[in-house]
Amino acid sequence: TQKPEALLERIIKASSKEGDTVLDPFCGCGTAVVAAHRLKRNWIGIDITHLAISLMKWRLKTNFPDIAFSVVGEPVDLAGAEALAKENRYQFQWWALSLIGARPFGDKKKGADTGIDGFLFFNDAGETKKAVVSVKSGKVGVSQIRELIRVVEREKAEMGFFLTLKTATAPMKEEAAEVGFYLDSFGNKYLKLQIFTNEELLKGKQPETPQKIGPFHSFSNKNKTKKKNKKNNTFRTTLI
C-alpha cells in the first residue's frame, strides 16, 4: 500500500542522516526512494516487475529532472531482450512499452487480447491525443500491421506504434506507410503508423509525435508545493 511521502520522510529523517543508504526491497511506486533522494540519502530500490520499475523511473525523473541512477536487471542489448521474452512475455511487454514511455493497457492485468498492449499519450494544442501500441516478441508479418490499423480505427486513436523483437519485413513497412500521416495543429506531419524493433529502441530511437505526456501522468504528486533541488546530486542510486 502506498504511504504518504511526508510520512516516509519523517521515518527516514528519524532513522538516518545525509549520506546514509536507504534500502526499500519492495519499492512499488517508488515513494520511499523519492523521499530518500530528496533528503540526500543514497538509496537502493528493488521490485520484481518491469512495470513497477518503469513507474519508479518515470517518477524519479519527474521529481528530479537531472537525476542519474543505474537500473540492474533490465535488458541492455538484443540478447537480453530475447532472453526476457522467452522467460516471461508479459514482463517483456511491459519493458518494451517503457522504452517509448507508453502506459501498459490494463496495468498488471493479463486479460483477453484486445490488440492493445499500451497507449502513448501526447499533447496537441492543449488536447490529449493517444496512440495505440502493439508489442510482439514472436514472428511478425503484414497481417499484424493490418490488425493494428483496425485497432487504431476502432479506438479512434490518432496514431499506432508497432514494437517488434524481430525485424519488420518490407511488406509490413509498405502497409504502414500507406496509412498516411497525422497532421498536428501546427501543420507538422507524423507517420500515422510507425514500426520499431527493440534493437532500434535500445539504441535510442523514439516515436515521432507532438509533445509526449508521461505514461503515468495521472499520478498525484503530493509535494508540488515543495521546491525541487536543481543541483546534480551525487549520492548512489540504484533500481533493481
C-alpha positions as CSV (number, residue, x, y, z in Angstrom):
1,T,0.0,0.0,0.0
2,Q,1.4,3.4,-1.0
3,K,2.3,5.5,2.0
4,P,2.2,9.4,2.1
5,E,5.6,10.8,1.1
6,A,5.6,13.1,4.2
7,L,5.3,10.0,6.4
8,L,8.3,8.3,4.7
9,E,10.3,11.5,5.0
10,R,9.7,11.6,8.8
11,I,10.8,7.9,9.1
12,I,13.9,8.5,7.0
13,K,14.9,11.6,9.0
14,A,14.4,9.8,12.3
15,S,16.4,6.7,11.3
16,S,19.3,8.1,9.1
17,K,21.4,11.1,8.3
18,E,22.5,12.6,5.0
19,G,24.8,10.3,3.0
20,D,23.4,7.1,4.6
21,T,21.8,4.4,2.4
22,V,18.1,3.6,2.4
23,L,17.0,0.2,1.1
24,D,13.4,-0.5,0.0
25,P,13.2,-4.1,-1.1
26,F,9.5,-3.7,-2.1
27,C,9.6,-0.2,-3.6
28,G,6.5,-0.4,-5.7
29,C,5.6,3.0,-7.0
30,G,8.8,4.5,-5.5
31,T,7.6,6.7,-2.7
32,A,10.5,5.7,-0.4
33,V,13.2,6.2,-3.0
34,V,11.8,9.6,-3.9
35,A,11.7,10.7,-0.3
36,A,15.3,9.3,0.3
37,H,16.6,11.2,-2.7
38,R,15.0,14.4,-1.7
39,L,16.6,14.1,1.8
40,K,20.1,13.5,0.2
41,R,20.3,9.8,1.1
42,N,21.8,7.1,-1.1
43,W,19.2,4.6,-1.9
44,I,18.5,1.1,-3.4
45,G,15.0,0.2,-4.6
46,I,14.0,-3.4,-5.5
47,D,10.9,-4.7,-7.3
48,I,10.1,-7.8,-9.3
49,T,8.2,-6.3,-12.3
50,H,9.4,-4.1,-15.1
51,L,6.0,-2.3,-14.8
52,A,6.9,-1.2,-11.3
53,I,10.5,-0.2,-12.4
54,S,9.0,1.8,-15.3
55,L,6.8,3.7,-12.8
56,M,9.7,4.4,-10.5
57,K,11.9,5.7,-13.3
58,W,9.2,8.0,-14.5
59,R,8.5,9.3,-11.0
60,L,12.2,9.9,-10.2
61,K,12.8,11.7,-13.5
62,T,9.6,13.8,-13.0
63,N,10.6,14.9,-9.5
64,F,14.3,15.2,-10.2
65,P,14.9,16.0,-14.0
66,D,18.7,15.9,-13.6
67,I,18.9,12.6,-11.6
68,A,21.3,9.9,-12.7
69,F,20.7,6.3,-11.5
70,S,21.5,2.8,-12.6
71,V,19.0,0.0,-13.3
72,V,20.1,-3.6,-12.7
73,G,18.3,-6.4,-14.3
74,E,16.9,-4.7,-17.4
75,P,17.9,-5.9,-20.9
76,V,20.7,-3.7,-22.4
77,D,21.1,-5.5,-25.7
78,L,19.1,-7.6,-28.1
79,A,20.3,-10.9,-26.5
80,G,18.9,-9.7,-23.1
81,A,15.6,-8.7,-24.8
82,E,15.3,-12.1,-26.4
83,A,16.1,-13.8,-23.0
84,L,13.4,-11.8,-21.3
85,A,10.8,-12.6,-24.0
86,K,11.5,-16.3,-23.6
87,E,11.3,-16.1,-19.8
88,N,8.1,-14.0,-19.4
89,R,6.4,-12.4,-22.4
90,Y,4.4,-10.1,-20.1
91,Q,7.5,-8.8,-18.4
92,F,9.0,-8.3,-21.9
93,Q,5.9,-6.4,-23.0
94,W,6.0,-4.1,-20.0
95,W,9.7,-3.5,-20.5
96,A,9.3,-2.8,-24.2
97,L,6.5,-0.3,-23.5
98,S,8.7,1.6,-21.1
99,L,11.3,2.1,-23.8
100,I,9.0,4.6,-25.5
101,G,7.2,6.0,-22.4
102,A,4.0,4.1,-23.1
103,R,1.5,3.1,-20.5
104,P,0.5,-0.6,-20.3
105,F,-3.1,-1.2,-21.1
106,G,-4.9,-2.6,-18.0
107,D,-1.7,-2.1,-15.9
108,K,-0.9,-5.5,-14.4
109,K,-3.9,-7.4,-15.7
110,K,-3.5,-10.1,-18.2
111,G,-6.9,-10.1,-19.8
112,A,-8.3,-11.0,-23.2
113,D,-6.3,-10.0,-26.2
114,T,-7.8,-6.7,-27.5
115,G,-5.0,-5.9,-29.8
116,I,-3.8,-3.2,-27.4
117,D,-0.7,-3.6,-25.2
118,G,-0.4,0.0,-24.3
119,F,-1.1,3.6,-25.0
120,L,1.2,6.5,-25.6
121,F,-0.3,9.9,-24.9
122,F,0.8,13.3,-26.5
123,N,-0.3,16.9,-26.4
124,D,-1.6,18.7,-29.5
125,A,-2.6,22.3,-28.9
126,G,-3.7,21.6,-25.3
127,E,-5.6,18.5,-26.1
128,T,-4.6,15.0,-25.1
129,K,-4.3,12.6,-28.0
130,K,-3.4,8.9,-28.0
131,A,-1.5,6.3,-29.9
132,V,-2.2,2.5,-29.6
133,V,0.9,0.4,-29.0
134,S,1.3,-3.2,-30.0
135,V,4.2,-5.3,-28.8
136,K,5.3,-8.5,-30.5
137,S,8.1,-10.9,-29.4
138,G,7.5,-13.7,-31.9
139,K,7.2,-14.0,-35.7
140,V,5.7,-10.9,-37.4
141,G,4.0,-10.3,-40.7
142,V,1.8,-7.9,-42.6
143,S,-1.4,-9.3,-41.1
144,Q,-0.4,-7.9,-37.7
145,I,0.1,-4.4,-39.2
146,R,-3.4,-4.6,-40.7
147,E,-4.7,-5.7,-37.3
148,L,-3.1,-2.7,-35.6
149,I,-4.6,-0.4,-38.3
150,R,-8.1,-1.8,-37.4
151,V,-7.5,-1.3,-33.7
152,V,-6.3,2.3,-34.2
153,E,-9.5,3.0,-36.1
154,R,-11.7,1.2,-33.5
155,E,-10.2,3.1,-30.6
156,K,-10.4,6.4,-32.6
157,A,-6.7,6.9,-31.9
158,E,-4.6,9.4,-33.8
159,M,-1.6,7.1,-34.3
160,G,-0.3,3.5,-33.8
161,F,3.1,2.1,-32.9
162,F,4.3,-1.5,-33.6
163,L,7.2,-2.7,-31.4
164,T,8.8,-5.9,-32.5
165,L,11.6,-8.1,-31.3
166,K,12.1,-9.4,-34.8
167,T,13.0,-7.5,-37.9
168,A,10.0,-6.0,-39.8
169,T,9.5,-7.1,-43.4
170,A,9.3,-4.8,-46.4
171,P,5.6,-5.6,-46.9
172,M,5.0,-4.6,-43.3
173,K,6.7,-1.3,-43.8
174,E,4.8,-0.6,-47.0
175,E,1.5,-1.4,-45.4
176,A,2.3,1.0,-42.5
177,A,3.4,3.8,-44.9
178,E,0.1,3.5,-46.8
179,V,-1.9,4.6,-43.7
180,G,-0.6,8.1,-44.3
181,F,0.2,10.9,-41.8
182,Y,-1.2,12.5,-38.7
183,L,-1.2,16.3,-39.1
184,D,-1.0,18.3,-35.9
185,S,-2.4,21.7,-35.2
186,F,0.8,23.4,-36.3
187,G,0.8,21.6,-39.7
188,N,3.6,19.1,-38.8
189,K,3.3,15.7,-40.3
190,Y,4.0,12.4,-38.5
191,L,3.6,8.9,-39.9
192,K,0.3,7.6,-38.5
193,L,1.7,4.1,-38.0
194,Q,5.3,3.6,-37.0
195,I,7.3,0.4,-36.7
196,F,10.2,-0.1,-34.3
197,T,12.5,-3.0,-33.5
198,N,13.6,-3.5,-29.9
199,E,17.2,-3.2,-31.1
200,E,16.4,0.3,-32.6
201,L,14.8,1.3,-29.3
202,L,17.7,0.2,-27.3
203,K,19.9,2.4,-29.5
204,G,17.7,5.4,-28.6
205,K,15.2,5.6,-31.5
206,Q,11.8,7.0,-30.4
207,P,8.4,7.5,-32.0
208,E,7.9,10.8,-33.7
209,T,4.9,12.6,-32.2
210,P,4.0,16.1,-30.9
211,Q,4.9,16.6,-27.2
212,K,4.7,13.4,-25.3
213,I,2.8,13.1,-22.0
214,G,4.4,10.9,-19.3
215,P,3.0,7.3,-19.1
216,F,1.8,7.8,-15.5
217,H,0.7,11.5,-15.8
218,S,-2.4,10.9,-13.7
219,F,-0.2,10.2,-10.7
220,S,-0.8,12.7,-8.0
221,N,2.4,14.4,-6.8
222,K,1.9,15.1,-3.1
223,N,4.8,17.5,-2.9
224,K,4.0,20.0,-5.6
225,T,4.4,22.9,-3.2
226,K,7.9,21.9,-2.2
227,K,10.9,23.4,-4.0
228,K,12.9,20.9,-6.1
229,N,16.6,20.7,-5.7
230,K,18.0,21.7,-9.1
231,K,21.6,20.7,-8.3
232,N,23.0,17.4,-9.6
233,N,23.0,15.1,-6.6
234,T,25.9,12.7,-6.4
235,F,24.7,10.1,-3.9
236,R,24.5,6.4,-5.1
237,T,21.1,5.5,-6.6
238,T,20.2,2.0,-7.9
239,L,17.0,0.3,-9.1
240,I,17.0,-3.5,-9.2
